[in-house]
Amino acid sequence: MPRLIDPGSEGAIELDQLVAALADTRIDVRDDDAFASLGPLLARIGRNRSFLADMAIGELKTRCSGQVTSNGYGPQVFLLQPPDGRFVLRANFWPARTDAVVRASGEAAFFYDLPHDHNFSFLTVGYLGPGYWSDYYEIDPAARCGIPGEHAGLRFAERSKLDPGKLMLYRMRRDIHVQLPPDAFSVSLNILGYDPAQPWVDQHRFDIARGTIDAALTIAPSEALVTLAAQFGGGNGTDLAQHFAAAHPCERMRVTAHAALASAAPDRAAAEPIWAAATADPSRRVRDHARARLAAIAAACTGMEAIGDRDREALC
């Protein structure tokens, strides 16, 4: 489960003091111990009982101009400071099941009941209200490839809530949680650590009942672009997709590039050698994806046995 951190007892600070302290620190956010050392700073801004309301009032007076220009999250998130390339500061709103916004929008809009990990580490502290509930699980990220349907090795830790002042470190790809609505409207504060490699680190949804990885939740913008290049870029687009399929350092991009080339193929028979080549990839993840696609092609072709030879050849 997320790592509990002693919040300390020092007095409240202002937001600009927190921002300045983070600007001066030289820690590596991938180092859990180093990142956890920033936790007491978050706890101190959490003891400032007026700053968030003052910011919200200021945003409302300017028609939320600061949030419109800098906040890439949804309305559940209030951005406290624009990202600086190392940290993101935000407040998260957690309505209760009985609140009007949940009754109108449903719980899925607030990511409740969604078992997931994170492709970044972050610190969180309970700021307002009783705090959201979570079922916490832990996994060994090195023991899985990230393939949908793969056994995840989930280990249940506990169900608990983010009480006011409770300070925790969610560890990247290790801590899984299923967030549940709080008993009453609540707010948490976060410091998110940013790593330049983050867009290429997978985030997953899990199937708790089966104990498996259900789906990947991350996609980099270039993954959509390589699909576009393969479909409409002519020879240059095909060459680029082939290069990515063979040599891109990210496994997920190699899978995406193979899929882009296969989708641009004129028929299943032309797609088959693309996936066959992927079975020689050094990554088990890429190989398993390729084998699954080849099995799907074979099953589709087998299912055409009752159709005339000419039509079957066109489909396969």
C-alpha positions in Angstrom: 0.0 0.0 0.0 1.1 3.6 -0.3 3.9 4.6 2.2 2.7 6.4 5.3 4.9 9.4 6.1 5.2 11.3 9.4 3.8 14.7 8.6 5.8 16.5 11.3 4.4 19.3 13.4 5.8 22.5 11.9 3.5 25.4 11.2 1.5 26.2 8.1 3.2 27.8 5.1 2.0 29.8 2.1 1.8 28.3 -1.4 4.6 30.5 -2.7 6.9 29.1 0.1 6.1 25.6 -1.0 6.8 26.5 -4.7 10.1 28.1 -3.7 11.2 25.1 -1.6 10.4 22.7 -4.5 12.3 24.9 -6.9 15.4 24.7 -4.7 15.4 21.0 -4.1 17.5 18.7 -6.2 16.0 15.4 -5.3 15.3 12.6 -7.9 11.6 12.0 -7.9 12.3 8.3 -8.8 14.0 7.8 -5.5 11.2 7.0 -3.0 13.1 8.0 0.1 14.1 11.3 -1.4 10.6 12.1 -2.7 9.1 11.1 0.7 11.4 13.7 2.4 9.2 16.4 0.7 6.1 15.1 2.4 6.3 17.4 5.5 6.3 20.4 3.2 3.0 19.2 1.7 1.6 18.6 5.2 2.5 22.2 6.1 0.6 23.7 3.2 -2.2 21.4 4.3 -2.3 23.2 7.6 -3.0 26.5 5.8 -6.8 26.5 6.1 -7.4 29.5 3.9 -5.1 29.4 0.9 -7.3 27.1 -1.3 -10.5 29.0 -0.7 -8.7 32.3 -1.5 -7.3 30.8 -4.7 -10.8 29.5 -5.7 -12.4 32.9 -5.1 -9.6 34.6 -7.1 -10.2 32.2 -10.0 -13.9 32.8 -10.0 -13.4 36.5 -10.1 -11.3 36.1 -13.3 -13.7 33.4 -14.8 -11.2 30.7 -14.0 -8.6 32.2 -16.4 -5.7 30.5 -14.7 -7.3 27.1 -14.7 -8.3 27.5 -18.4 -4.8 28.3 -19.5 -2.8 25.9 -17.4 -5.0 23.0 -16.2 -4.9 20.0 -18.5 -6.9 17.9 -16.0 -10.7 17.7 -15.7 -12.9 19.7 -13.4 -12.1 17.4 -10.4 -8.6 18.9 -10.3 -7.7 22.4 -9.2 -4.2 23.2 -10.4 -2.2 25.1 -7.7 0.8 25.8 -9.8 1.6 25.3 -13.5 3.9 22.3 -14.1 7.6 23.3 -14.0 9.0 20.1 -15.6 9.7 18.5 -12.3 6.6 18.8 -10.1 2.9 19.4 -10.4 0.9 20.8 -7.5 -2.8 20.2 -7.4 -5.9 19.9 -5.3 -8.4 17.0 -6.0 -12.1 17.2 -5.2 -13.9 14.1 -4.0 -17.7 14.3 -3.8 -19.8 11.8 -1.8 -22.2 9.4 -3.5 -25.1 11.6 -2.3 -23.7 14.9 -3.7 -25.7 16.3 -6.6 -22.7 16.2 -9.0 -22.3 12.5 -8.5 -26.0 11.8 -8.9 -25.9 13.9 -12.1 -22.6 12.6 -13.6 -22.2 9.2 -12.1 -19.3 7.8 -10.1 -17.1 6.9 -13.1 -16.6 10.6 -13.8 -14.6 10.8 -10.6 -12.6 7.5 -11.2 -14.4 5.8 -8.4 -14.3 1.9 -8.5 -11.5 1.9 -11.0 -8.6 -0.3 -10.0 -5.5 1.4 -11.3 -1.8 2.2 -10.7 0.1 5.3 -11.7 3.0 5.9 -14.1 4.4 8.5 -11.7 4.9 8.8 -7.9 3.0 11.4 -5.9 2.6 12.6 -2.4 -0.9 13.2 -1.0 -2.4 14.7 2.2 -6.0 14.9 3.4 -7.0 18.5 3.4 -10.7 18.9 3.8 -13.5 16.5 4.8 -13.3 12.9 6.1 -11.3 11.7 3.0 -11.9 9.3 0.2 -11.8 5.5 0.9 -9.5 3.1 -1.0 -8.9 -0.6 -1.3 -5.1 -0.8 -1.5 -3.2 -3.5 -3.3 0.5 -3.9 -4.0 2.4 -5.6 -6.9 5.9 -6.2 -8.1 6.2 -4.2 -11.3 9.3 -6.1 -12.4 7.4 -9.4 -12.4 4.9 -8.4 -15.1 5.1 -7.4 -18.8 1.9 -5.3 -18.9 -0.1 -7.5 -21.3 -3.9 -7.4 -20.9 -5.0 -10.7 -19.3 -1.6 -11.2 -17.6 -1.7 -12.4 -14.0 -0.8 -9.3 -11.9 0.2 -10.8 -8.6 -2.1 -8.4 -6.7 -1.6 -8.5 -2.9 -4.4 -6.9 -0.9 -3.2 -4.6 1.9 -6.2 -2.9 3.5 -9.2 -0.6 3.1 -8.7 2.8 4.6 -9.4 6.5 4.1 -7.3 9.5 3.6 -8.0 11.2 7.0 -7.4 14.9 7.4 -3.6 15.4 7.8 -2.8 11.9 6.7 0.3 11.9 4.5 1.2 9.2 2.0 3.5 8.4 -0.9 1.9 6.5 -3.8 4.8 4.6 -5.5 4.9 4.5 -9.2 3.6 1.2 -10.7 3.7 -0.5 -7.3 0.7 0.7 -5.5 -2.8 -0.2 -6.9 -5.9 1.4 -5.5 -9.6 1.3 -6.0 -10.9 4.7 -4.9 -14.3 4.9 -3.2 -16.4 8.0 -2.5 -15.8 9.7 0.8 -18.6 9.9 3.4 -18.8 13.6 2.7 -17.2 16.0 0.2 -13.4 15.9 0.6 -10.3 17.5 -0.8 -6.8 16.2 -1.1 -3.6 18.0 -2.0 -0.9 16.4 -4.2 2.7 16.9 -5.2 3.3 14.9 -8.4 6.8 14.0 -9.4 7.5 14.3 -13.2 10.1 12.2 -15.0 10.8 13.0 -18.7 10.3 9.2 -19.4 6.8 9.3 -17.9 4.8 9.3 -21.2 6.5 6.0 -22.0 5.8 4.4 -18.6 2.6 2.4 -18.6 -0.4 2.9 -16.4 -2.9 0.0 -16.1 -6.4 -0.8 -15.1 -6.8 -4.1 -13.3 -9.5 -6.8 -12.9 -9.5 -7.4 -9.2 -11.8 -10.4 -9.4 -9.5 -12.2 -11.8 -6.3 -10.8 -10.5 -5.2 -9.7 -13.9 -4.2 -6.7 -15.9 -7.3 -5.5 -17.7 -6.0 -2.8 -20.0 -3.4 -0.1 -20.6 -4.5 3.5 -19.8 -1.6 5.4 -21.3 -0.8 6.5 -24.9 1.8 8.9 -26.1 0.8 11.5 -28.8 3.4 10.0 -31.2 1.6 6.6 -31.0 -1.4 8.1 -32.7 0.8 9.9 -35.2 2.6 6.7 -36.3 -0.7 5.1 -37.0 -1.6 8.1 -39.2 1.7 7.9 -40.9 1.3 4.2 -41.7 -2.2 4.7 -43.1 -1.7 7.9 -45.1 2.0 8.8 -45.3 2.9 6.7 -48.3 6.3 5.2 -48.6 7.8 7.7 -46.1 5.2 6.8 -43.5 5.6 3.1 -44.0 9.4 3.4 -43.7 9.0 5.4 -40.4 6.6 2.9 -39.0 8.9 0.0 -39.9 11.8 1.8 -38.2 9.8 2.3 -35.0 8.6 -1.3 -35.1 12.2 -2.5 -35.3 14.1 -0.1 -33.2 12.1 2.2 -31.0 13.3 1.9 -27.4 9.8 1.8 -26.0 8.1 -1.7 -26.1 4.6 -0.1 -26.3 5.6 2.0 -29.3 7.0 -1.1 -31.1 3.7 -2.9 -30.5 1.8 0.2 -31.8 4.0 0.5 -34.9 3.5 -3.2 -35.8 -0.3 -2.7 -35.3 -0.2 0.4 -37.5 1.6 -1.5 -40.3 -0.8 -4.4 -40.0 -3.9 -2.2 -40.0 -2.6 -0.5 -43.2 -2.0 -3.9 -44.9 -4.6 -4.7 -47.6 -5.7 -8.0 -46.1 -5.0 -10.5 -43.3 -2.5 -12.4 -45.5 -0.4 -9.2 -45.8 -0.7 -8.5 -42.1 0.4 -11.9 -41.0 4.2 -11.5 -41.9 4.2 -8.2 -40.0 3.2 -9.9 -36.8 5.4 -12.9 -37.6 8.4 -10.6 -37.7 7.4 -9.2 -34.3 7.6 -12.6 -32.7 11.4 -12.2 -32.9 11.4 -9.0 -30.8 13.7 -9.2 -27.7 10.7 -8.1 -25.5 8.3 -10.7 -24.2 5.6 -8.1 -24.2 6.0 -7.5 -28.0 6.3 -11.2 -28.7 3.2 -12.1 -26.8 1.2 -9.3 -28.5 2.4 -10.6 -31.9 1.4 -14.2 -31.1 -2.0 -13.1 -29.9 -2.6 -11.2 -33.1 -1.4 -14.2 -35.2 -3.7 -16.5 -33.3 -6.6 -14.1 -34.0 -5.8 -14.1 -37.7 -5.6 -17.9 -37.8 -8.9 -18.1 -35.9 -10.6 -15.7 -38.3 -9.3 -17.6 -41.3 -10.4 -20.9 -39.9 -13.9 -19.5 -39.4 -14.1 -18.9 -43.1 -13.9 -22.6 -44.0 -17.6 -22.6 -44.9 -17.2 -19.8 -47.4 -16.2 -20.2 -51.0 -12.5 -20.3 -51.8 -12.4 -17.0 -53.6 -14.1 -15.1 -50.7 -12.0 -16.9 -48.1 -8.7 -15.9 -49.8 -9.9 -12.3 -49.9 -10.6 -12.3 -46.2 -7.5 -14.1 -45.1 
